[in-house]
Amino acid sequence: MRKGIIFFVIIQVISLAAFAEDDVVEYATPIDYSTILIPQTSGLANTQLAMVEQGPVQASLLKPEQKKYEERLFTWNKSHMYLGMGSLGLAALAVLSPKTEGNDTPHHLFATGAAYLGVGAVATGLVFHLDDIDLSKGFKDPDNLHLLLGVIGTLGYILAVDGAPDSMHATYGSIGIASMLFAVKLTW
């Protein structure tokens, strides 16, 4: 059964590639006036031909239509943003879920997920925005402050998950949520 499902998914992915072509637009080639034979009684004929104004039809033949820019749904920068916001969302769900002991409770699973997404956000931020970080400017630079708050938020998540069910884990989690919230708010 599992092999059948995997085979079906692979076939669907392959068939999607066949339909992924962009719209093919055929453009008419502009007229090459140098191939048209014009009786040469004087040099006036070439001048008159060059002075002919182009109507809208001829102008559209010379310039292809330009497509409107559409922002992509997924980029590397957006993956960093989605990971940071996702960690914040899972941390909020951890706060709202019932606090019962055990590793299979929603509270623990949401908190662990928030920590993992926070680590992913910090890692993608370092990989894709390392050139934006200049520590010589200090933490007055928004990029440096975003980095600091994101790292503190992720460390808060990790310490909260590691220290659970100790009473300090709530403090670490609160610091993590507040720091991650300010990091997200600062940039987006």
N, C-alpha and C positions, 0 to 999 in steps of 0.2 A: 504494500500500500504506500509506504514512504517513498519507494523508488518511483512509483507512478506519479506522485505529487511533485517530486523533484524534477522528473522528466517533463511534466506539464509546465512547470514554472520556467524551465530552461527554454522550452519551445516558445512560450509566450514572450520571453525576453528577446529571443532571436527574431521573432516575427515583428516585434515593436521596432526593431532597427530598420526593417524594410519600410515602415511608414514614417520614419523620422526625418525624411527628406524635407528640406525647405521648399516653399512654393517656387517652382521654376518659372521665371519671367523671361520671355523671349523678347529681346529688343531688336527693332529693325535697325539695320545698318544705315548710317547716314549716306546720302548720295554723294558720290565723288564727282564733283563738277569738272574735274580735269579730264575725264574721259568723254565728256559731251563735246561733239564737234560743232563749233560755231564758226560760221564763215568769217574769215579775217579780212575785212575790207579796210579796217583801220584799227588802232589800238583802243578805240572807244568801246568795243564789245566786251573786252575783259573787264574794264572799269565798271560798266553797267551791270555785269553779272555779279561782281563783288558787292555792289551797292544794294542788291535785292534784299529786302528785309524778310526776316523769317517770321512766319505766322506761328500760332500756337502748336500746330501739328508738326511743323519742322523742328521747332524747339524741343518738343517732347521726344522726337526721334534721336536728338543729339544727347540729351541728358537722361540717364536712367532714374527711375523713381528711387528716392531714398526712404529707407524704412525708419519708422520711429524707434527711438531707443526705449527698450523695455528692461527694467531692472530685474536681474535674475533673483530667483527665490533662494538659491543656495550659493554662497560664496565662502571662501575661507574666513573672511572677516565675520560673516553672518554665523558661521558655525561657532566661532568664539562667543558671539552675542547670545546665540541660542543656548549654549552650555551654561553661561553665566546666569541667564534668566531662568533656565530650567533648574539650576541648583537652588536659586532663590525660591522658586515655586515649590520644589520638594521640601525645602526647609520650612516653608509656611505650612505645608500639609503635615509635616512632623509636629509642628506646634499645635495644630488643630486636632490631631488624632489622639485617641485615648492613650494615657500613659500607663501601660501594663508592662510587666517584666517579661522578658523573653526575646529571642532573636528573630522570631517569626511574626512579631506584631507589626501592625502598620506603622507605628511610631518609629520603631527601629529601622524598618525597611526604607521609609521615607528619608530618615536622617542619614542612613548609609548611602542612599542614592544621591542625596544632596552633596555629600562629601566627595563621591566619585565624580559627579558633574563639575563640582568646584575645582577639583584637580585637573579635569579636562579643560576647563576654561582657562586656568592659569597656564597650562602647558601650551594650548593653542595661542594664547596671548603672547607668550614668550617666543614662540616659533614665528608667528606672523607679524608681530609688532615690535620685534627687538630693535629695529632701526629707529623707532619712535622714542625709545627710552634713552634719556641723557641725564644721568644722575648728577652731573655738574650743575644743572639748573635747580637742583633741590626738589622739594615736594610742592613748590608753587606751580610747577609745570603740571597741567592736568593729566598728561599721560603717566607721569611718575606717580602722582597721587592715585590714579586709577589702579596702577600696578600694586601699590602698597595696600590699598583697601581690599583689593581682590585676594591678595595673598593672606592678609589677616582674616578675611572672611572664610577662606578655605581652611586655614589652620584652626579657626574656631569650630568649624564643622567637624574636622578630624578629631580635635580634642574632646568635643562633646560626644562623639560616637565611641571614642576610646575610653572615656571616663564614665560612661553610663553603667549602672544606674546611680552613681555617686551624685550627691547634691550639687556639686560644682559643674556637672555637665550641662545643666540648664543655663548657667552663666556663660559658659563657653559657646553654647549654641546661640544665645542671644547676641553676644558680641559678633559671632559669625554672620548672623542674619543682618544685623545693623550695618556691619562693614560692607557686606556684599550688596546690600541695598544702596548704600551711598556710592559704591563703585559703579553699579549699573546706572544709577541716576546721573552720575557725573558725565558719563559718556553718551548714554542714549536718552 
